[in-house]
């Protein structure tokens, strides 16, 4: 039986807030929370997050740095400032991972120094800076490389990577194959699913076409010690459907990680 903690990403309850996510995670039986930093003030303040963590007896396992499209002006315009504040926040709340997206191609200066900048910061903290696999922006007859140095982290020298299943699907990548190619650099998992659509679907695991069950079993077999964070889209769901979807996602994770399903 694996002991990998199953976290609920606060992005899974969007547009509800961080406090709602902690309450729901406790009621459903999650092991902890991943905090997506965005315009909700609670996600930006270590003291507020620590209070929520203590209130619900749930650790904060990861912090997701703010992304450009979600929070363009949050913590200033300078992208490294967002990364550095995310690392400090993680250190203050005891999170072991900061999830970071690679730069957009139009962030030229940031992109040119990104790989070295991540390495430099990694050498200065015990928090794992886990760069996330992304995907090309696709349409029916075209494809644009929106991320630099690349949306695929395999050829980059990042020490730590977040493997996102939904992003793999959107990028027409098999998530198990991606695990094989990344090897021990996988330090964090974003659990979802997809059907290979051009859109980033973030489906409940098991509802798409990715071999998510095999991915979880292989992680256990490989001795993976990190967290598995449920990151699914419930924006259009009513509260009852959201709760049912996130309970289903948790049961899926526990089943294929070989954990007891309550």
N, C-alpha and C positions, 0 to 999 in steps of 0.2 A: 504494500500500500504506500502510495506517495504521500509526502507531507507538503507538497507545493501549495502555498496559499492561493486561494481563488479570490481575486479582488473584484469589486464593482467600480468601473470607471464612472466618475460623475458625468461624463459626456453621455452615458447611456440613459440618463433621465432628462436630457435637454428637451424642452426649455425650462424644466424645473431646476431649482437651485441646489447648491451643495448640501445644505442642511437636509433637504428632502432625500438626497442620495444616501447620506449616512443613515437616516431613519429607515429607509427601505432596505439597505444592505443589512442592517441589524435584524430586521423582521424576517428577511428571507434566509438568513444564515450564512452570509458571506464572511470570509475570514478577514477582510480589510477593504480599504478603499484606495483607488487611484484618483488623484485630484487633477483635473484639467483646469489650468489657470486661464481664466477669461474674465469678462467684465463683472461677474458676481464678486462683490468685495470679499466675501468669505474665503474665496479661493486664493486670495492674494496675501492674507494675513496669517502668520504662523500662530499667533495667540488664539485666533478664532478657530483655526483648524485643530489645534491641540485641545481646545475645549470640546469641540465636536467629537474628537477621537476618544476623549475620556468619558464623555457623556454616554456614548454608545459602545464603549469598550471595544473599539475597532482601530487597529493600527492603520497608519497611512503608509502603504507599501511603495507608492510611486507618485511622482509629480510629473505632469505633462506640461512642458514649457508652452507658453502661448504661441499660437501660429499667426502668421501675418494676416490671413483673410478673416480669422475669427476675432482678433483683437489687435488691429493695426496700431493703435496708439497706446496700448497698454504698456506701462513701464517705459515709455518713451519710444522713439522711432529707431534707435540704434539696436540692431539685432543681437549683438553680443551682450548688450545690457540685459536683454530678456533672458538669455541663457544663464548669465551670472546670477541674476536674482532668483531664477528657478533653482539653481544649485544651492544657494544660500537658504532658500525656503525648505528644500529637501533636508538639508543638514539640520535645520531648526526643528522640523517635525519628525525627524528620525526615519525618513523615507530612504530606501536603498538605491533607488533608480530615478533618474530624470530622463524622460522620453523627449527626443528632439527630432524635428523634421529637418531634412536637408534644405538648403536655401533655394529660393526660386531663382530662375536664370537671370531675372532682371536685377537681382541683388548682387551686382557684379563683384564689388569689393569684398563683401561678406563671403560669397561663394569661393573666390580665389584663395582665401585664407582659411576656409572652413575645416578641412581635414587636419591641418596643423593646429588650428585653434582648439579643436576638440581634444586633440592629443595633449596639448599644453595644459588645458584645464583638467583633463583626467589625471594628470600627474600631481595635481594639487588638491585632490579630494578623494575620499573613500567612496563617495556616491558614484554609481556607475552611470556614465553618460551614454545612453543607448540610442543610437541614431536609427530612425525608423525606415523600413523599406517603403517606398512610395510607388508611383505608377506613371506611365506616360499619359498625357491628356489625349484622349482619342475621340474621333468622330467616325462616321461611317467610312470615309475615304481618306482620312488624314490622321496624323499622329504628331504631337508636339512634345519635345523634351522640356518639360516645365521646370525640372529640378537640376541643380548643379551641385557637385560634380556629376551626379547621376542619381536617378531614382532607385537604382538597384545597388545595394550596399556591398555586394559580393566582392567586387574588384577594388573597393576602397579599404583603407587600413584602419578602420574604426576598431577599437578594442572590444566594444560592446555594441550590440544591435538589438533593436526591438523588432520581432517578427510579427507583422500584422497580417492576419489571414485574409481580411477583406481587401486590403491593398494588393496582396498577392493575386487575388482573383481578378481585380480590375486590371492588373498588369499582365494577365494571361500567364501567370506563374503558378505551378503546383506548390502548395505550401510545404509538403514533405520534401520535395526536391530542393526547395530553398533552404530548409533546415539542414539537409545534407551538405549543401554548398557552403553554408555559413559555419557549420560545426559548432565548436564550443564558444564562438563569439555571441551566440544567441543568449542574451541575459534577461530578456523580458518577452512576454507573449501578449499580443492583443487578440483576444479570442472573438471571432465572428465568423461570417461565411459570405459567400457571394456566388453568383451564377455566371460570372465572366462578362457581366454587363460593362459598358463604358462608364457607368456611374459607380461610385464607391458605395456599395449597398449596406454594409455592416448588418447582415442578417443574423438572426439567432443561429448559433452553430447547429448543423444538421439540416438546415432548410435550403442550403445551396448545394454546390457541386464540388466544393473543396473536400479533400480527404481529412477532415478535421479530427475525426475519431482516431485515425492512424497517427496523425501528428501528435496528439496527446499521449498515445501509447508509446510512441518512439521517444518522446521526451523523458518519460519515466524510465524506459530501458537504457537511455543514455546517461541516466543519473543527473538530469537537469535539476538544479536546486532553486531556480528562480520562481517568480510568481506568474500566474496566469490571470490576466485581467480581462474581464468581460467588457467588450466595447461594441455594443449593438445600438442600432438606431430605433428609438421609440417615439420620435417627435410627433408622429401622427396618431399614436395610440392614446386611448383614454386611460385613466389611472388603473383600471382593473386589467386591461389588456397589457399595459406596461409591466405590471407586477407579475402577471402570468408569463410573459415573455422572459423576464429576467430570472424568474424561478426555473423556467425550462432551461435557460442557458447555464445556470448554476448546476442543475442536475446533470446536464450533458457533460460538463467539465468534470464533475466528481466521478461520474460513471467511467469515463475513459481515462482518468488519472488513477483509477483503481481505488477511489476513496468511498467511504460509506455515504450513501444518499439518504438524508433524513426525510 
